[in-house]
Amino acid sequence: MTYERDRNQLKNKPLKLERFDKFNKPKKRKFGKNIHKCRKCGRTGGVIRKYGLMYCRQCFRETAKKLGFEKR
């Protein structure tokens, strides 16, 4: 979160902000753990992507019955 905090401090200095953004912008990721987030809570670990669910395993357990999944 330091990028947002530092960027907020420079918002009144446009030239410094432009230079800051050029060299300090976080890299846009194409793959990896942080690409897929839970749609309910925002966690990035243990995300179930099958069938386009995009729930972490904890949220999936809470909502599985409502979604039509049953434990065998």
C-alpha positions, 0 to 999 in steps of 0.5 A, spaced: 500 500 500 505 504 500 505 506 492 498 509 493 500 513 499 506 516 496 502 517 490 497 521 494 502 525 497 505 527 490 498 529 487 499 536 488 506 536 484 504 534 477 511 533 474 514 529 480 507 525 480 509 523 472 516 521 474 514 517 480 508 514 476 513 512 470 518 509 475 514 506 481 508 503 478 506 496 480 507 491 474 501 489 471 501 481 472 499 476 467 499 470 471 500 468 478 497 467 485 495 475 485 491 475 479 485 471 481 481 474 487 475 471 491 469 475 489 466 475 496 472 477 500 478 478 496 483 473 498 488 470 493 489 464 496 485 457 495 481 460 489 476 455 486 476 457 479 472 451 476 465 453 473 467 460 473 466 460 481 472 465 483 471 463 490 476 462 495 475 455 499 472 458 505 467 462 502 465 456 497 464 452 503 459 457 506 455 458 499 456 451 496 449 449 498 446 455 495 450 454 489 447 447 488 453 443 490 452 437 495 457 433 499 458 426 498 
